Amino acid sequence: MIEYITSTDFTDAQRLFHGRGHAYPNLSHINVDWLSPVILITLYQAVDSEWLAQQASSLKAMIKECCSVQVQHRYEKFSPTELLLGEPISHTIVSEQGLNYHIEFGKAQNSGLFLDMSNGRQWLRQRAEGKNVLNLFAYTCAFSLNAIAGGASKAVNIDISKASLSKGRENHQLNQLAKKQGKQVVFEGVDIFKSNSRIKKYGSYDILVCDPPSFQKGSVNIQRDYAKIIRRIPQWMNPGATLMLCLNSPDLDENFLKAEVARECPDCHFEQRLANPDVFKEAHAGKGLKVLIFTYQPSLEDK
């Protein structure tokens, strides 16, 4: 049996087991998340059905608030989700650090909130007061939500998926931040690589959050495309701006991103790498999520 985390506080959404970090022998094909009141098991290869049923029973017994145990088969086409135990819940609202998020099961590969980024969201919220924040690859706008909750003067969300941005609007409404939408919160469903003028329209910016997918057929290949984003930083950002540049690819380490920044925008200076939540244990450094903080400070000659 898998040994899950021993937390007694299940108020916030959280990962219970992170096998994809390859830190646990023979379990790299499984992750387990708590998305109250649902436990979601994500499988990246087929497993024995009896073993899976045992895991579901053990998990449900571990968390008394659990009403449903579901499994997503990521190795199958369209990543179908199946009910293992309890109620057939397709939608829930989860909490993280006092904010609420819509979560959906069975409709898409991702449920609506990336749990490995919780430290990044907290970091932004603590630094957003009075800042104009640019949120690229916004998805369901969790960063925007934290920026506005932290007192940002504006949050501009850019994503090619209008459906994801629609869920982002719902997240703002859910947290009673709808009155701050309009001029203070912007949702632009455009291609980041083809809409520079639209991005510049709402600047200049004090904080940039860039959390791109590693690869999306026809739109993003981050190994090729990150440079296109970095070289536009001088057009978008105020002097002294803070940059949160993220990298999800297991095949690219933080040195790739540092080298891209050094070549494309040498006025950006590395400050720190944010730690991932402890549960996201990695056997090999550089394989998991990388969140790097830079400061943009152009020299006098550049001004």
Phi, psi and omega per residue, in radians:
M1 nan 2.625 3.109
I2 -1.341 2.441 3.028
E3 -1.608 1.940 -3.090
Y4 -1.566 2.931 3.126
I5 -1.043 2.678 -3.049
T6 -1.821 0.415 3.128
S7 -1.033 2.518 3.046
T8 -1.867 -0.028 -3.130
D9 -1.940 1.870 3.138
F10 -1.944 0.524 3.095
T11 -1.149 -0.812 -3.093
D12 -1.596 2.634 2.952
A13 -1.048 2.481 -3.079
Q14 -2.863 2.751 2.995
R15 -1.448 2.345 3.119
L16 -1.658 -0.555 3.122
F17 -2.645 2.294 -3.096
H18 -2.075 1.519 3.118
G19 -1.360 -0.433 -3.054
R20 -1.146 -0.194 3.070
G21 -1.398 -0.022 3.099
H22 1.052 0.399 3.122
A23 -1.534 -0.173 -3.108
Y24 -2.137 2.011 -3.066
P25 -0.945 2.336 3.050
N26 1.174 0.254 -3.125
L27 -2.219 0.362 -3.089
S28 -1.274 -0.078 -3.098
H29 -1.724 0.176 -3.038
I30 -2.425 2.332 2.917
N31 -2.153 2.682 3.089
V32 -2.368 2.235 -3.110
D33 -2.138 2.580 3.016
W34 -1.828 1.982 3.123
L35 -2.234 1.406 -2.919
S36 -0.774 2.275 0.056
P37 -1.680 0.517 -3.029
V38 -1.947 2.372 2.883
I39 -1.725 2.147 -3.118
L40 -1.940 2.045 3.026
I41 -1.642 2.204 3.100
T42 -1.933 2.153 -3.115
L43 -1.946 2.378 3.108
Y44 -1.861 0.014 2.961
Q45 -2.731 2.818 -3.101
A46 -1.171 2.565 3.115
V47 -2.280 2.909 3.080
D48 -1.139 2.306 -3.048
S49 -1.143 -0.608 3.115
E50 -1.180 -0.722 3.088
W51 -1.069 -0.746 -3.130
L52 -1.111 -0.725 3.111
A53 -1.093 -0.655 3.096
Q54 -1.135 -0.721 3.105
Q55 -1.100 -0.742 -3.137
A56 -1.072 -0.763 3.139
S57 -1.140 -0.755 3.140
S58 -1.090 -0.754 -3.135
L59 -1.153 -0.792 -3.121
K60 -1.084 -0.639 3.115
A61 -1.230 -0.474 -3.082
M62 -1.262 -0.588 -3.069
I63 -2.092 1.880 -3.050
K64 -1.145 -0.427 -3.129
E65 -1.361 -0.143 -3.075
C66 -1.223 2.242 3.096
C67 -1.964 -0.163 -3.037
S68 -2.743 2.374 2.990
V69 -2.076 2.127 -3.094
Q70 -2.176 2.768 3.111
V71 -2.266 2.358 3.053
Q72 -1.898 2.214 -3.122
H73 -1.666 1.541 -3.061
R74 -1.235 -0.297 -3.131
Y75 -1.437 -0.150 3.128
E76 -1.742 2.746 3.120
K77 -1.036 2.328 -3.136
F78 1.215 0.103 3.070
S79 0.828 1.083 -3.085
P80 -1.153 2.623 3.117
T81 -1.967 2.419 -3.055
E82 -2.245 2.450 3.056
L83 -1.386 2.258 3.092
L84 -1.781 -0.790 -3.108
L85 -2.536 2.575 2.988
G86 1.472 -2.583 -2.996
E87 -1.503 2.576 3.110
P88 -1.440 1.337 -3.068
I89 -1.535 2.198 -3.134
S90 -1.856 -0.248 -3.112
H91 -2.578 2.462 3.041
T92 -2.582 2.991 3.046
I93 -2.108 2.135 -3.127
V94 -1.939 2.810 3.119
S95 -1.976 2.614 2.979
E96 -2.657 2.067 3.085
Q97 0.927 0.693 3.046
G98 1.497 -0.025 3.096
L99 -1.967 2.700 -3.054
N100 -2.010 2.604 -3.062
Y101 -2.433 2.421 3.010
H102 -1.301 2.339 3.096
I103 -2.210 2.382 3.105
E104 -2.152 2.510 3.121
F105 -2.023 2.362 3.006
G106 1.527 -0.076 -3.086
K107 -1.768 -0.418 -3.114
A108 -2.636 2.933 -3.128
Q109 -1.103 -0.680 -3.141
N110 -1.871 2.527 -2.987
S111 -1.498 -0.291 3.097
G112 2.285 -0.174 -3.126
L113 -2.620 2.161 3.113
F114 -1.547 1.934 -2.994
L115 -1.243 -0.430 -3.141
D116 -1.228 -0.227 -3.099
M117 -1.674 0.203 -3.062
S118 -1.074 -0.665 3.114
N119 -1.149 -0.622 3.098
G120 -1.159 -0.701 3.105
R121 -1.127 -0.713 3.108
Q122 -1.127 -0.744 3.120
W123 -1.001 -0.815 -3.123
L124 -1.113 -0.804 -3.099
R125 -1.011 -0.641 -3.115
Q126 -1.283 -0.254 -3.039
R127 -2.110 0.091 -2.963
A128 -1.510 -0.236 -2.994
E129 -0.978 2.152 3.104
G130 1.316 0.112 -3.027
K131 -1.743 2.606 2.989
N132 -1.653 2.014 -2.956
V133 -1.918 2.237 3.039
L134 -1.793 2.121 -3.060
N135 -2.014 1.740 -3.124
L136 -1.598 2.517 -3.035
F137 0.992 0.967 -2.903
A138 -1.196 -0.434 -3.122
Y139 0.979 -2.115 -3.127
T140 -1.665 0.318 2.921
C141 1.184 0.571 3.104
A142 -1.105 -0.640 3.111
F143 -1.160 -0.712 3.106
S144 -1.054 -0.748 3.132
L145 -1.010 -0.776 3.138
N146 -1.231 -0.611 3.094
A147 -1.104 -0.845 -3.134
I148 -1.154 -0.720 3.094
A149 -1.092 -0.497 3.114
G150 -1.526 0.064 3.049
G151 1.663 0.349 3.116
A152 -1.071 2.539 3.093
S153 -1.312 -0.493 3.105
K154 -2.797 2.591 3.010
A155 -2.310 2.174 -3.106
V156 -1.971 2.024 -3.056
N157 -1.820 2.149 -3.112
I158 -2.094 2.180 3.067
D159 -2.761 2.504 -3.133
I160 -1.237 -0.364 -3.112
S161 -1.586 1.877 3.097
K162 -1.190 -0.493 3.103
A163 -1.149 -0.721 3.101
S164 -1.128 -0.732 3.121
L165 -1.131 -0.579 3.075
S166 -1.085 -0.706 3.065
K167 -1.160 -0.563 3.061
G168 -1.105 -0.727 3.066
R169 -1.057 -0.738 3.131
E170 -1.106 -0.639 3.096
N171 -1.126 -0.681 3.088
H172 -1.150 -0.726 3.111
Q173 -1.139 -0.677 3.141
L174 -1.025 -0.628 -3.103
N175 -1.657 0.299 3.102
Q176 1.013 0.613 3.055
L177 -1.863 0.168 -3.106
A178 -1.044 -0.610 -3.128
K179 -1.136 -0.315 3.128
K180 -1.622 -0.016 3.072
Q181 -1.335 3.105 -3.052
G182 1.724 -2.072 -3.126
K183 -1.222 -0.506 -3.060
Q184 -1.446 -0.549 3.109
V185 -2.132 2.164 -3.075
V186 -2.037 2.393 3.105
F187 -2.157 2.007 -3.114
E188 -2.117 1.945 3.120
G189 -1.541 1.350 -3.072
V190 -2.372 2.870 3.078
D191 -1.379 2.072 -3.091
I192 -0.988 -0.626 -3.050
F193 -1.416 -0.156 -3.110
K194 -2.137 0.180 -2.988
S195 -2.350 0.770 -3.087
N196 -1.070 -0.685 -3.117
S197 -1.140 -0.615 3.119
R198 -1.183 -0.667 3.113
I199 -1.189 -0.767 -3.120
K200 -1.138 -0.464 -3.074
K201 -0.944 -0.632 -3.035
Y202 -1.728 0.056 -3.114
G203 -1.581 -3.008 0.100
S204 -1.402 2.830 -2.985
Y205 -1.949 2.681 3.116
D206 -1.759 -0.475 3.119
I207 -2.380 2.337 3.023
L208 -1.990 2.251 2.962
V209 -1.996 2.129 3.139
C210 -2.255 1.866 -3.084
D211 -2.189 1.309 -3.017
P212 -1.435 2.706 2.946
P213 -1.192 2.717 3.110
S214 -1.229 -0.658 -3.096
F215 -2.749 2.292 2.960
Q216 -2.399 2.082 -3.045
K217 -0.954 2.192 3.097
G218 1.497 -0.128 -3.097
S219 -2.331 -0.725 -3.048
V220 -2.412 2.227 2.853
N221 -2.267 1.725 -2.873
I222 -1.162 -0.481 3.075
Q223 -1.079 -0.621 3.102
R224 -1.498 -0.612 -2.884
D225 -1.711 -0.274 -3.095
Y226 -1.033 -0.631 -3.134
A227 -1.028 -0.609 -3.125
K228 -1.129 -0.573 3.111
I229 -1.317 -0.836 -3.046
I230 -1.090 -0.669 -3.084
R231 -1.235 -0.210 3.102
R232 -1.628 -0.041 -3.121
I233 -0.947 -0.764 3.128
P234 -1.082 -0.442 3.107
Q235 -1.367 -0.457 -3.010
W236 -1.730 -0.619 -2.836
M237 -1.834 2.581 2.999
N238 -1.300 2.641 3.000
P239 -0.987 2.379 -3.097
G240 1.502 0.062 -3.116
A241 -1.143 2.706 3.106
T242 -1.843 2.398 -3.101
L243 -2.101 2.230 2.979
M244 -1.902 1.820 -3.110
L245 -1.867 2.179 -3.008
C246 -2.006 2.645 -3.121
L247 -2.471 2.105 -3.076
N248 -1.789 -0.246 -3.047
S249 -1.156 2.250 3.066
P250 -1.257 -0.229 -3.099
D251 -1.644 -0.095 -3.137
L252 -2.172 2.265 -3.142
D253 -1.724 -3.119 -3.066
E254 -1.131 -0.432 3.125
N255 -1.149 -0.535 3.039
F256 -1.045 -0.828 -3.089
L257 -1.201 -0.706 3.095
K258 -1.071 -0.703 3.135
A259 -1.176 -0.682 3.093
E260 -1.077 -0.769 -3.140
V261 -1.143 -0.769 -3.120
A262 -1.073 -0.636 -3.119
R263 -1.387 -0.768 -2.988
E264 -1.556 -0.465 -3.126
C265 -2.621 1.338 -3.083
P266 -1.113 -0.195 3.066
D267 -1.402 0.015 3.045
C268 -1.657 2.239 -3.041
H269 -2.038 2.218 -3.121
F270 -1.160 2.363 3.135
E271 -1.942 -0.904 -3.070
Q272 -2.913 2.852 2.956
R273 -1.912 2.228 3.107
L274 -1.314 2.419 3.093
A275 -1.294 2.553 3.002
N276 -1.436 2.784 3.053
P277 -0.917 2.544 -3.016
D278 -0.972 -0.587 -3.073
V279 -1.146 -0.383 -3.122
F280 -1.478 1.095 -3.098
K281 -1.314 2.336 -3.120
E282 -2.078 2.337 3.104
A283 -1.260 -0.526 -3.090
H284 -2.188 2.117 -3.127
A285 -1.026 2.405 3.080
G286 1.665 -0.141 -3.112
K287 -1.450 -0.576 -3.082
G288 -1.478 -2.858 3.118
L289 -1.090 2.334 3.043
K290 -2.013 2.164 3.117
V291 -2.140 1.900 -3.064
L292 -1.951 2.400 -3.141
I293 -1.860 2.253 3.097
F294 -2.199 2.773 2.963
T295 -2.006 2.319 3.077
Y296 -1.653 1.982 -3.119
Q297 -2.395 1.589 -3.126
P298 -1.157 2.560 3.103
S299 -1.282 2.887 -3.131
L300 -1.052 -0.568 -3.127
E301 -1.179 -0.435 -3.104
D302 -1.459 -0.309 -3.029
K303 -1.393 nan nan
